[in-house]
Amino acid sequence: AGGRMNIFARRVGGLLPQASSAVLRAPAAPLGEMLTCGVKGLVDALPAHRRGVASVQGANLRGNLLEAWNMREVDKTKATRKKEHFDDFEPGDSVAVRYINPFNPKRLQTFSGICLEIRRPNTWGGSFVLRNHIEGYAVEQQFPIYSPLIKAIRKVASPNKRPRRAKLFYLRNRAPRECTVSVSDRDLNWPPDTRTKEERGE
């Protein structure tokens, strides 16, 4: 950055001598120091078992800043969730999701289906796709893994034979019975709705 500023100052030196001399005397912008301070603040906010990893990777300031932020937000969301309400699942499993309808916050909705893929599960932007057949129509819905609107995730069933692929988009061309999941909210034992009237929008 300092070299580019010097070249620019020499080019405009004949037109603006005072400004060019000021540019030459000005130090280079401490971009590295700014990034280092930002990374250090994020690393300090991480749990103790992750600080070492983030500190070792501190030399790579470009990627580490976003990675440290992702780790902090993911850990913060996991800390607020109860493990008994969020089951682990893989592509091919039958999954049911209990979530708040953003268009009608007063009620909780349930969507179930076959998990077709899981995208970036360890990052804040991770998501998964469920596919189901409802009243003869194929419906797919994508859910952010760490969205605050998701209140519970249940693994309803596992396939008899675990698929070898991580993305099961070939199921779109299969018979509807292979992607149909029918469950009842009574059998899933969802957690009670503990939201206040203000959170429900009442």
Backbone as a ProteinNet text record, in pm:
[ID]
protein_1_A
[PRIMARY]
AGGRMNIFARRVGGLLPQASSAVLRAPAAPLGEMLTCGVKGLVDALPAHRRGVASVQGANLRGNLLEAWNMREVDKTKATRKKEHFDDFEPGDSVAVRYINPFNPKRLQTFSGICLEIRRPNTWGGSFVLRNHIEGYAVEQQFPIYSPLIKAIRKVASPNKRPRRAKLFYLRNRAPRECTVSVSDRDLNWPPDTRTKEERGE
[TERTIARY]
82.7	0	86.5	197.6	284.2	350	390.7	451.9	356.5	229	130.4	106.2	102.4	81.7	199.2	321.2	438.2	434.7	396.6	387	281	166.7	60.9	108.2	185	233.1	330.8	415.5	510.8	438	328.5	256.3	186.3	131.5	59.6	147.7	278.3	367.1	380.3	381	395	272.6	153.4	30.1	-0.7	16.7	-14.2	106.8	206	328.2	303.7	216.3	194	123.4	22.5	-49.1	41.5	129.2	216.3	315.3	368.9	462.6	394.6	266.8	193.2	169.9	139.6	118.6	246.5	359	485.9	521.2	487.8	522.1	424.1	302.9	202.1	241.1	226.4	259.4	154.2	191.1	98.1	-14.2	-132.9	-247.4	-222.1	-241.7	-213.6	-324.1	-343.2	-450.5	-424.9	-298.4	-267.4	-295.2	-265	-292	-442.8	-519.4	-663.7	-722.6	-678.8	-728.8	-684.8	-560.7	-510.6	-592.6	-627.1	-708.9	-848.6	-904.5	-1036.4	-1035.4	-934.5	-922.9	-901.1	-818.9	-791.7	-918.6	-1002.9	-1127.3	-1220.6	-1225.7	-1311.7	-1255.6	-1122.3	-1059.7	-1083	-1073.8	-1096.5	-1239.4	-1333.4	-1473.1	-1504.8	-1411.3	-1436.3	-1417.1	-1475.7	-1449.7	-1302.7	-1263.1	-1121.3	-1068.6	-1152.3	-1102.9	-1086.3	-1132.2	-1117.4	-1022.5	-976.1	-889	-754.8	-706.2	-576.4	-579.3	-685.6	-696	-702.1	-783.2	-796.3	-669.4	-596.3	-473.3	-365	-356.3	-256.5	-283.5	-409.6	-445.1	-448.8	-404.6	-409.9	-322	-223.5	-137.4	-215.8	-313.8	-397.1	-515.8	-496.3	-594.8	-720	-708.4	-825.1	-932.3	-894.1	-991.8	-1024.7	-931.6	-952	-1055	-1067.4	-1164.1	-1306.4	-1340.7	-1473.7	-1491.3	-1386.1	-1395.7	-1418.7	-1347.4	-1365.6	-1505.7	-1558.9	-1695.9	-1796	-1776.3	-1865.1	-1864.3	-1745	-1732.6	-1802.3	-1789.2	-1850.6	-2002.9	-2058.9	-2204.1	-2263.3	-2193.4	-2242.4	-2242.4	-2134	-2128	-2232.8	-2258.9	-2359.4	-2498.5	-2528.1	-2659.6	-2673.2	-2568.7	-2575	-2593.9	-2536.6	-2548.4	-2692.2	-2771.3	-2910.5	-3007.1	-2959.2	-3046	-3027.7	-3138.2	-3133.4	-3114.1	-3020.1	-2986.2	-3102.9	-3188.2	-3299.4	-3403.3	-3399.5	-3495.6	-3436.9	-3308.6	-3244.2	-3163.1	-3220.2	-3155.2	-3055.1	-2953.1	-2857.8	-2915.1	-2892.5	-2945.3	-2848.7	-2868.5	-2784.9	-2874.1	-2817.1	-2897.2	-2955.3	-3082.6	-3153.2	-3244.6	-3226.9	-3311.9	-3444.7	-3547.1	-3676.3	-3673.1	-3695.3	-3675.6	-3801.8	-3835.4	-3946.5	-3890.8	-3935.8	-3887.3	-4004.5	-3985.4	-4084.2	-4030.9	-4105.1	-4053.3	-4165.5	-4126.1	-4220.1	-4246.7	-4373.3	-4410.3	-4380.7	-4287.1	-4254.4	-4370.1	-4466.9	-4582	-4696.1	-4689.8	-4791.1	-4722.1	-4656	-4576.7	-4658.9	-4791.1	-4872.4	-4872	-4840.5	-4849.4	-4717.4	-4699.7	-4583.8	-4627.9	-4544	-4573.7	-4473.3	-4514.2	-4428.9	-4416.8	-4294.8	-4271.5	-4180.3	-4218	-4140.2	-4107.4	-4002.1	-3962.2	-3829.2	-3786.8	-3657.7	-3549	-3441.7	-3330.9	-3251.7	-3251.1	-3178.1	-3031.6	-3001.2	-2862.1	-2849.3	-2726.3	-2690.6	-2573.7	-2592.4	-2489.8	-2417.1	-2287.1	-2200.5	-2256.8	-2262.4	-2327.9	-2254	-2125.7	-2047.7	-2029.2	-2105.9	-2095.8	-2230.9	-2227.5	-2349.6	-2449.5	-2402.6	-2491.2	-2532	-2511.1	-2547.2	-2697	-2736.9	-2878.8	-2897.3	-3023	-3057.1	-3189	-3208.9	-3325.9	-3408.1	-3538.1	-3631.4	-3729	-3763.5	-3857.3	-3966.9	-4090.6	-4204.6	-4312.9	-4409	-4524.9	-4648.7	-4715.4	-4832.3	-4949.8	-5050.7	-5172	-5138.8	-5044.4	-5009.9	-4909.7	-4862	-4764.9	-4632.4	-4524.3	-4390.5	-4355.4	-4311.1	-4277.4	-4137.3	-4054.8	-3920.6	-3907.9	-3840.1	-3821.6	-3680	-3616.8	-3481.1	-3485.3	-3414.5	-3412.4	-3269.8	-3249.1	-3118.1	-3098.6	-2983.9	-2962.1	-2970.2	-2911.1	-2900.6	-2997.4	-3109.4	-3208.2	-3278.4	-3301.2	-3375.2	-3523	-3573.9	-3713.6	-3735.2	-3630.2	-3641.9	-3638.9	-3743.1	-3754.9	-3720.3	-3728.4	-3695.5	-3677.8	-3594.7	-3571.5	-3574.5	-3656.3	-3668.6	-3630.7	-3552.5	-3525	-3630.2	-3717	-3829.9	-3785.6	-3706.3	-3663.7	-3536	-3466.9	-3345.4	-3369.3	-3302.4	-3322.5	-3266.1	-3323.7	-3273.6	-3130	-3098.9	-2963.7	-2914.5	-2804.2	-2752.5	-2697.6	-2747.3	-2696.7	-2551	-2480.4	-2338.8	-2315.9	-2416.7	-2401.5	-2437.7	-2379.7	-2411.1	-2528.5	-2561	-2673.2	-2764.4	-2887.3	-2981.2	-3084	-3038.1	-3130	-3189	-3132.3	-3189.3	-3326	-3359.9	-3492.1	-3604.1	-3571.1	-3674.9	-3734.8	-3660.3	-3708	-3765.2	-3769.8	-3823.6	-3973	-4032.5	-4175.4	-4205.2	-4322.6	-4355.2	-4346.3	-4371.6	-4370.1	-4230.6	-4126	-3990.3	-3954.3	-4034.3	-4005.7	-4121.1	-4212.5	-4328.1	-4306.4	-4323.6	-4309.9	-4439.1	-4504.8	-4630.9	-4613.8	-4617.3	-4601.7	-4707.2	-4731.4	-4826.4	-4752.3	-4798.9	-4734.6	-4745.8	-4847.1	-4862.9	-4752.9	-4704.4	-4602.2	-4460.7	-4444.2	-4309.9	-4268.6	-4365.3	-4332.9	-4256	-4319.6	-4255.3	-4246.1	-4146.1	-4137.8	-4249.6	-4294.1	-4403	-4358.3	-4455.1	-4428.4	-4416.3	-4295.9	-4270.5	-4258.7	-4301	-4290.8	-4392.6	-4357	-4447.6	-4546.9	-4648.7	-4746.9	-4683	-4583.1	-4515.8	-4437.9	-4372.7	-4298.3	-4392	-4511.7	-4609.4	-4677.8	-4663.2	-4728.1	-4872.1	-4911	-5050.3	-5073.7
-119	0	124.4	122.2	238.2	266.7	159.6	179	242.3	198.7	255.9	403.3	436.9	575.9	662.6	608	684.5	711.4	610.4	628	732	723.6	821.1	962.3	974.9	1106.4	1164	1079.7	1129.5	1178.1	1107.8	1145.8	1280.4	1306.1	1432.4	1536.4	1507.6	1598.3	1732.4	1734.3	1860.9	1948.6	1886	1963.8	2007.1	1913.9	1942.4	1909.6	1998.5	1966.9	1951.3	2033.5	2023.3	1891.9	1857.4	1732.8	1612.9	1616.4	1502.7	1484.3	1592.5	1578.6	1522.7	1560.7	1506.5	1357.7	1313.8	1171.7	1094.4	1150.9	1081.8	1067	1167.5	1160.2	1072.7	1048.9	972.5	825.4	759.4	616.7	532	408.7	316.5	280.9	253.8	220.4	89.6	85.5	-35.9	-139.1	-188.8	-285.8	-415.2	-459.1	-583.5	-573.2	-457.7	-440.1	-440.2	-377.6	-375.5	-515.5	-596.4	-733.7	-816.6	-794	-869.8	-840.6	-712.5	-675.4	-738.5	-738.8	-798.8	-947.5	-1017.3	-1161.8	-1191.5	-1110.1	-1133.1	-1120.2	-1019.1	-1004.8	-1122.4	-1176.4	-1292.5	-1417.7	-1431.1	-1549.1	-1549.3	-1432.9	-1425.2	-1463	-1441.5	-1473	-1620.6	-1697.1	-1838.6	-1919.2	-2040.2	-2127.8	-2165.5	-2214.3	-2242.7	-2351.2	-2451.5	-2561.7	-2522.8	-2402.4	-2359.3	-2241.8	-2184.9	-2069.3	-2106.6	-2225.8	-2266	-2279.6	-2339.3	-2357.8	-2223.5	-2131.9	-2001.7	-1919.8	-1936.1	-1859.7	-1908.6	-2041.2	-2095.2	-2049.1	-2036.6	-1994.8	-1843.1	-1771.6	-1626.8	-1566.7	-1642	-1588.5	-1564.6	-1649.2	-1632.5	-1543.8	-1412.2	-1319.6	-1314	-1338.6	-1324.9	-1426.2	-1554	-1658.6	-1674.8	-1642.6	-1670.9	-1578.3	-1457.6	-1364.6	-1417.6	-1462	-1517.4	-1651	-1731.5	-1861.6	-1846.7	-1753.8	-1731.7	-1681.2	-1594.8	-1545.5	-1658.3	-1746.3	-1861	-1952.2	-1981.3	-2070.1	-2010.7	-1880	-1816.4	-1821	-1790.6	-1789.2	-1929.3	-2028.6	-2166.8	-2215.8	-2189.5	-2232.2	-2160.2	-2033.8	-1957.9	-2017.5	-2057.6	-2115.1	-2253.7	-2334.6	-2468	-2461.9	-2358.3	-2347	-2319	-2258.9	-2227	-2340.1	-2445	-2555.4	-2674.6	-2741.6	-2863.1	-2983.1	-3068.8	-3181.2	-3276.9	-3288.6	-3384.3	-3338.8	-3211.9	-3161	-3150.6	-3174.9	-3162.5	-3290.3	-3377.9	-3504.8	-3486.6	-3569.7	-3573.2	-3658.2	-3615.4	-3688.9	-3674.5	-3759	-3763.1	-3766.4	-3740.4	-3752	-3892.5	-3899.2	-4026.1	-4053.7	-3983.6	-4003.1	-3930.4	-3984	-3915.3	-3821	-3692.3	-3587.7	-3503.7	-3462.3	-3370.2	-3246.9	-3130.2	-3002.6	-2925.6	-2876.3	-2790.7	-2647.6	-2557.6	-2423.1	-2320.3	-2194.5	-2083.2	-2033.4	-2022	-1969.6	-1819.7	-1774	-1630.3	-1541.6	-1596.8	-1518.6	-1520.7	-1616.2	-1625.2	-1673.4	-1583.1	-1624.7	-1681.5	-1670.2	-1718.1	-1869.9	-1939.4	-2085.4	-2148.1	-2271.7	-2351.9	-2452.1	-2471.7	-2563.9	-2678.5	-2786.1	-2904.2	-2940.8	-2965.8	-3014.2	-3135.6	-3240.8	-3364.4	-3406.2	-3482.9	-3529.6	-3603.9	-3646.8	-3713.2	-3607.1	-3620.5	-3525.7	-3555.6	-3459.3	-3478.2	-3439.1	-3336.4	-3294	-3204.5	-3194	-3104.3	-3020.5	-2889.4	-2798.8	-2729.2	-2738.5	-2668.9	-2678.1	-2796.2	-2810.6	-2742	-2712.4	-2653.5	-2503.7	-2438.6	-2294.9	-2230.7	-2101.1	-2028.1	-2030.4	-2038.5	-2042.3	-2181.6	-2282.1	-2418.7	-2438.3	-2534.7	-2560.5	-2706.1	-2749.8	-2883.9	-2876.2	-2973	-2975.2	-3099.8	-3081.7	-3192.4	-3198.6	-3321.2	-3343.4	-3438.3	-3403.5	-3485.4	-3470.3	-3561.1	-3553.4	-3528.8	-3415.6	-3374.7	-3358.3	-3440.2	-3437.1	-3450.9	-3537.9	-3566.5	-3471.8	-3371.8	-3276	-3290.4	-3283.2	-3289.2	-3152.3	-3150.6	-3026.4	-3040.8	-2941.2	-2934.5	-2805.1	-2815.1	-2697.6	-2699.3	-2583.7	-2568.7	-2495.9	-2549.9	-2492.9	-2454.4	-2334.1	-2301.3	-2380.7	-2442.3	-2530.4	-2453	-2335.7	-2260.2	-2142.5	-2153	-2046.9	-2044.1	-1925.1	-1919.2	-1955.4	-1963.2	-2001.6	-2150.9	-2231.4	-2376.4	-2409.3	-2476.4	-2507.7	-2652.6	-2742.2	-2882.8	-2954.6	-3059.8	-3146.8	-3290.9	-3371	-3511.8	-3599.5	-3701.6	-3803.5	-3912.8	-3921.2	-4013.1	-4156.3	-4174.9	-4309.1	-4298.9	-4412.1	-4422.6	-4521.2	-4505.3	-4599.6	-4736.5	-4837.8	-4973.9	-4989.1	-4920.7	-4923.8	-4781	-4750.6	-4614	-4576.9	-4467.4	-4428.7	-4384.2	-4406.7	-4371.6	-4226.1	-4165.1	-4027.2	-3929.4	-3808.8	-3702.4	-3617.8	-3623.1	-3548.8	-3647.1	-3654.5	-3754.7	-3692.5	-3609.5	-3544.9	-3642.9	-3761	-3859.9	-3907.9	-3882.1	-3922.5	-3842.3	-3730.2	-3651	-3725.1	-3820.3	-3897.6	-4033	-4059.6	-4187	-4177	-4288.6	-4293.7	-4212.7	-4152.9	-4070.3	-4144.8	-4274.9	-4349	-4352.6	-4331.2	-4333.9	-4203	-4098.8	-3969.2	-3920.3	-4007.9	-3967.3	-4003.7	-3904.8	-3924	-3876.6	-3965.7	-3934.1	-3957.5	-3848.3	-3856.5	-3768.8	-3794.2	-3717.8	-3643.3	-3522.4	-3443.9	-3511.7	-3590.7	-3660.8	-3763.7	-3823.3	-3927.4	-3869.4	-3742	-3683.3	-3622.9	-3601.5	-3548.7	-3417.3	-3320.7	-3190	-3117.4	-3032	-2953.9	-2850.1	-2812.2	-2713.6	-2575.8	-2499.3	-2363.7	-2270.7	-2223.7	-2139.3	-1991.9	-1953.4	-1813.2	-1727.1	-1602.4	-1507.6	-1454.3	-1380.4	-1323.7	-1222.5	-1149.5	-1052.4	-1122.3	-1234.7	-1308.6	-1372.2	-1405.3	-1461.2	-1355.1	-1230.5	-1124	-1103.3	-1148.5	-1134.7	-998
0	0	0	77	81.8	-51.4	-126.1	-257.2	-355.6	-355.2	-446.7	-415.4	-288.4	-251.6	-294.4	-286.4	-328.9	-478.7	-558.3	-703.3	-736.3	-667.6	-690.9	-655	-548.1	-506.1	-606.9	-664.1	-763.4	-887.9	-927	-1048.6	-1033.8	-917.2	-896	-828.3	-812.5	-741.2	-809.2	-943.7	-1012.6	-1001.5	-984.7	-976.8	-833.5	-740.4	-600.2	-514.5	-509.3	-435.6	-286.9	-227.3	-83.9	-48.8	-129	-101.2	-120.8	-225	-251	-137.9	-84.4	26.3	150	169.6	283.9	266.9	144.7	120.4	142.4	99.4	117.1	264.5	344.7	485.8	563.9	510	582.4	586.1	702.6	711.2	641.9	610.3	546.8	643.8	588.1	672	744.7	876.4	954.8	939.2	815.9	791.6	866.9	868.7	939.6	1088	1146.7	1289	1316.5	1225.9	1245.5	1240.7	1144.4	1134.7	1253.9	1299.4	1413.5	1537.9	1559.6	1675	1663.6	1542.8	1524.8	1550.3	1500.4	1522.6	1669.6	1735.8	1877.1	1960.1	1925.7	1999.2	1979.6	1857.7	1833.3	1898.9	1897.1	1958.4	2107.8	2171.9	2316	2352.6	2259.9	2287.5	2267.2	2208.7	2184.4	2311.7	2318.3	2432.3	2440.3	2558.8	2581.9	2489.4	2454.8	2373.7	2227.8	2186.9	2048	2032.9	2140.8	2130.3	2068	2102.9	2049.8	1899.3	1845.8	1700.8	1630.1	1684.1	1621.1	1633.5	1745.3	1762	1667.7	1648.2	1556.4	1415	1378.4	1244	1229.2	1331.7	1326.3	1219.5	1169.4	1064.3	935.7	910.1	791.2	828.1	822.9	876.5	790.6	661.3	573.9	608.2	616.3	641.2	787.9	874.7	1015.7	1078.9	1031	1088.2	1071	951.1	926.8	996.8	1000.7	1066.2	1216.1	1278.3	1421.3	1452	1366.2	1385.9	1371.1	1271	1251.7	1373.2	1424	1539.6	1661.1	1679.2	1795.8	1786.4	1669.7	1654.6	1663.1	1606.9	1613.7	1757.7	1830.8	1971.2	2055.5	2025.4	2100.4	2078.7	1954.7	1925.8	1988.6	1980.7	2040.2	2191	2254.3	2399.5	2443.1	2356.4	2390.8	2356.3	2292.4	2252.4	2345.1	2371.2	2450.3	2357.9	2392.8	2305.6	2287.7	2388.3	2375.2	2274.8	2233.5	2135.8	1994.8	1980.2	1848.9	1823.3	1741.1	1708.5	1595.7	1595.6	1484.9	1371.5	1249.8	1134.5	1017.8	917.9	798.5	674.7	556.9	434	419.6	388	378.2	495.2	606.8	724	706.3	770	776.5	896.2	870	970.7	980	1101.5	1126	1197.1	1153.2	1206.1	1264.8	1385.7	1452.2	1448.2	1386.1	1365.1	1375.3	1391.9	1398.4	1257.8	1224.3	1093.2	1090.4	1004.9	1004.9	961.9	887.9	843.8	946.6	1040.1	1146.1	1273.1	1346.2	1462.5	1578	1572.6	1682.8	1694.6	1588	1589.7	1548.6	1590.2	1551	1445	1347.1	1238.1	1237.2	1171.3	1158	1011.5	968.4	832.5	842.4	774.4	776.2	634.3	618.6	487.1	491.6	374.3	359.1	343.7	418.6	407.8	280.9	188.3	62.8	73.5	151.2	167	289.6	337.4	447.3	399.1	394.8	343.7	458.6	461.9	557.2	699.3	758.1	888.9	1003.3	987.4	1096.5	1082.2	996.4	977.8	1006.5	1029.3	1061.9	947.2	824.3	708.8	666.5	749.9	714.7	702.2	620.8	597.9	556.4	554.1	506.4	431.2	341.5	253.6	283.2	300.3	320.9	204.6	166.3	55.4	101.9	66.3	103.7	-1.9	-2.2	-91.1	-5.4	-34.1	43.7	-52	-31.4	-114.4	-263.3	-292.7	-431.5	-493.9	-419.4	-473.1	-400.4	-478.4	-419.2	-361.9	-237.2	-167.2	-109.9	-137.9	-79.9	-0.4	112.8	197	253.3	250.9	301	435	535.5	668.5	706.6	759.2	817.8	947.3	962.6	1077.2	1208.4	1211.6	1337.4	1342.1	1275.2	1277.7	1413.4	1470.6	1598.3	1583.5	1461.8	1440.6	1457.4	1450.2	1465.6	1615	1661.6	1802.9	1835.6	1738	1763.8	1631	1633.8	1517.5	1565.4	1500.3	1537	1417	1444.3	1341.6	1356.7	1256.7	1264.3	1234.9	1129.1	1090.1	1007.9	1000.4	919.3	806.5	693.4	582.1	615.7	553.1	574.9	526.3	417.5	362.9	349.7	419.4	419.7	281.9	221	87.8	95.9	-13.5	-18	-59	-113.3	-159.5	-48.5	-59.3	35.7	-11.9	-140.4	-197.1	-269.2	-224.8	-275.9	-369.1	-461.1	-553.6	-655.2	-666.2	-758.5	-711.5	-584	-535	-599.2	-662.6	-730	-848.2	-902.6	-1017	-976.2	-847.2	-799.5	-771.3	-738.5	-707.6	-582.2	-573.3	-456.4	-323.5	-325	-199.7	-136.4	-215.8	-161.7	-91.4	-110.6	-47.3	37.8	72.1	150.9	297.1	383.6	528	593.1	666.8	733.3	883.1	960.7	1105.8	1171.2	1298.5	1377.3	1487.2	1515.5	1620.7	1757.1	1777.9	1905.9	1928.2	1819.4	1833.2	1845.4	1815.4	1813.2	1946.6	2037.2	2170.3	2160.3	2096.8	2082	2215.8	2234	2358.2	2364	2482.3	2493.7	2444.7	2402.5	2354.6	2475.2	2502.6	2620.1	2583.9	2466.8	2427.3	2500.5	2521.2	2583.5	2478.9	2524.9	2432.8	2339.5	2387.1	2302.3	2192.6	2225.5	2123.3	2021.7	2064	1970.8	1885.9	1922.2	1848.7	1885.2	2004.1	2045.3	2111
[MASK]
++++++++++++++++++++++++++++++++++++++++++++++++++++++++++++++++++++++++++++++++++++++++++++++++++++++++++++++++++++++++++++++++++++++++++++++++++++++++++++++++++++++++++++++++++++++++++++++++++++++++++

